[in-house]
């Protein structure tokens, strides 16, 4: 039985300003869900989003309010026997709230896997990969600083895939910034861009043409998520891979995008999908439609990052790697031990559940509630 459900907000500074087309982040607010069970087992989940309401329709404050007011009381009253029953209950009684649902499912599956003594990925069919390549996002906005940061990451063995956040400046200025970094890093290093929906279709035509000519590997969400017909036209026209991110939500939405082949690649995020099993379904549908996969992030801390990694480890192929660097962007460590990043990869722990030990005393001390 579920004994208690607590939702915690932790506002943690980032190691440097993180610039997106929609906002500049100086802190990240982690939204953690802590479930304790009557047998003493504990499960953790995370519902972290980006930039308050600048990025999506769910904010940390709203997630906590809805968790405390609606979701937790419903689960405590009904006492579902497992995570599948819990998610069916939430789908029946709670509209939307994909981030909160993902955190609840993660915490419940973490508890179930611990009870069975297996890694969480075993409950999703089993891991095919024990380590995942991790991209690093260069988002200072300064060309020389970004180059220096990338060189440091390569030399430290941390990252050799880099994504640049653009869309805040004009198309030509952004392209100059990106291609200068690509030239400095050389042909063996993968450079991608994320426009975060900032371009019109005409701007995208100009920008993508220049980026494709300059050897950029992947262009993420160049136009607004709702303008999926424009995304399809661009994807059909250009040979460089175009990735849908904000356009990819749950399984039904992903099915429609995959059936129409609106993009070459899907960025899968467990929170946007509404949970781990949904994210696994999104990946399966993309693979069946011949669409490449990329393990996305909402810049979660260690809990959401590892939950994502367990899902992505079950995919037969991640053609474009992952972006699971969220904990490395934060100045505070909330795990008993940091996540195992080495040799350009995130290595999955082999312990039961998520495979991590939360520094519970620190988490509750840092909590804003």
Buried (B, 14 or more C-beta within 10 A) or exposed (E): EBEEBBBBBBEBEBEBEBBBBBBBBEEBBBBBBBBBBEEEBBBBBBBBBBBBBBBBEBBBBBBBEBBBEBBBEBBEEBEBEEBBEBBEBBEEEBEEBBBBBBBBBBBBBBBBBBBEEBBBBBBBEEBEBEBBBBBBBBBBBEBEEBBEBBEEBBEEEBBBBBBBBBBBBEBEEBBBBBBBBBEBBEEEBBBBBBBBBBBBBEBBBBBBBBBBEBEBBBBBBBBBBEBBEBBBBBBEEBEBBBBBBBBBBBBEBBBEBBEEEBBBBBBBBBBBBBBBBBBBBBBBBBBEBEBBBBBBBBBBBBBBBBBBBBBBBBBEEBBBBBBBBBBBBBEBBBBEEEBEBEEBBBBBBEBBBBBBEBBEEBBBEBBEE
